[in-house]
Amino acid sequence: MPRSVRCVLMRGGTSKAVFLRGADLPGAEDDRDRMILSIFGSPDRRQIDGLGGADPLTSKLAIIGPPPRGLARAADTDVSYTFGQVNVVRPEIDWRSLCGNISAAVGAYAIYEGFVEPVAPLTIVKVYNSNLDRVLTIEVPVENGRPMEEGYYTVHGVPGTGARIVVDFADTAGASAGALLPTGRPSDILAIPGFGDIEASLVDIGNAHVFIRAGDIGLKGTETVAEIDQNKPLAALLESIRGAAAARMGMVSALEEAADESPATPLIGIVSVPAGYQDVIGARMIAAEDVDLVSRLMFMQQTHKAYAATSTACTGVASQIPGTVVFEITRPEARTALRNRCEVRIGHPAGVIETETELEIMAGGFAVRRATVSRTARRIMEGYVFVPEVSPASLRGAPLGTGPRDHDIEPPSGRS
């Protein structure tokens, strides 16, 4: 008899996630993870037997509950949020990263589900994120006691328009790797096997990131997602760079172990100076004057089809720190956050995304006062997902990402 579990499917920005209540999941971690993999239909490249969308951007999970008791950092928060990146082709869930797009949906979900009393026209939702042990501040527009979904804000990579939700990641600085600049330097030289040395900036806010110049790996910076993903030698090089950065930040035991020990973070930003290019999703031209820098993002060993919300905040912060490779290629007129609050426009494959950044120079470094991203969110479905007693992932020993052929499993006698 399958078990039914209440769930809500929500889009946040350019991502989509299954929302579950923590109280509805098994307490034992192995049992919990097995249930979640079954809900998503992982591992299977199509995730045909579950709710997953067969893409890293749509194979995401949010576990929601009340704030933890007795934890000082969570004392003034409204809701707790644990993010899970559910692997499509491997029976794994990465709990080490944070999704900013889905964080926007968490703010709306908290109001829909009664964790927060709605206050018009804007409700401030304080969210304790257990992945990073930090607090997110989410500004949700409200009307008639409910989160607004209709509006005029555009998120490139999402059809139509919606109500603008603002997520501030300022409190997440240093949460993954110990400091905003984990090595204490705005740039480092990484030794990459089979390639040589490359200059990179390691920055940690929202999630840990490694930024490199597009020209240093033979790219213009305006390449399409397909052009990057089809280049297998480039993919291997980028994963080596990511692994070297993860090892330098102390996030993994060795460069070669990054794909297993921390597949989602650090993310890689491949940055370049403002330039014009075609938005392949909207089929329109992005003009050089419409952006302050251009970036292509690697996430889960694939090129992001748009740009992650946490990466938006991190890129914006990096663009304001003198000495980073991001600062060097950013339009000079946009490098003003050390004097006041500024907006940085990042060109990505699906268009342009903006971030509001404010930094303060402190003894020995920088303090992040504001690092935002604006998103839209929508409640798509609520109901019950049915979980088989035996998880598909444990049903057979077929290679990951494949199901058995029709003749691999014999039907019971007398049935076909």
Sequence and secondary structure as in RCSB ss.txt:
>XXXX:A:sequence
MPRSVRCVLMRGGTSKAVFLRGADLPGAEDDRDRMILSIFGSPDRRQIDGLGGADPLTSKLAIIGPPPRGLARAA
DTDVSYTFGQVNVVRPEIDWRSLCGNISAAVGAYAIYEGFVEPVAPLTIVKVYNSNLDRVLTIEVPVENGRPMEE
GYYTVHGVPGTGARIVVDFADTAGASAGALLPTGRPSDILAIPGFGDIEASLVDIGNAHVFIRAGDIGLKGTETV
AEIDQNKPLAALLESIRGAAAARMGMVSALEEAADESPATPLIGIVSVPAGYQDVIGARMIAAEDVDLVSRLMFM
QQTHKAYAATSTACTGVASQIPGTVVFEITRPEARTALRNRCEVRIGHPAGVIETETELEIMAGGFAVRRATVSR
TARRIMEGYVFVPEVSPASLRGAPLGTGPRDHDIEPPSGRS
>XXXX:A:secstr
  EEEEEEEEEETTEEEEEEEGGGS SSHHHHHHHHHHHHT S TT TTSS  SSGGGSEEEEEES  TT GGGT
T SEEEEEEEE SSSS EE S   HHHHHHHHHHHHHTTSS   SSEEEEEEEETTTTEEEEEEEEEETTEE   
 SB  TTSSS B  EEEE GGGTTTTTSSSSTTSSS EEEEETTTEEEEEEEEESSSEEEEEEGGGGT  S   H
HHHHT HHHHHHHHHHHHHHHHHTTSSSSGGGHHHH SS SEEEEEE    EEETTTTEEE GGG SEEEEEEET
TEE SS  HHHHHHHHHHTTSTTSHHHHHS GGG  TTTS EEEEEEETTEEEEEEEEEEEETTEEEEEEEEEEE
 EEEEEEEEEEE SS GGGT    TT    GGGS   TT  
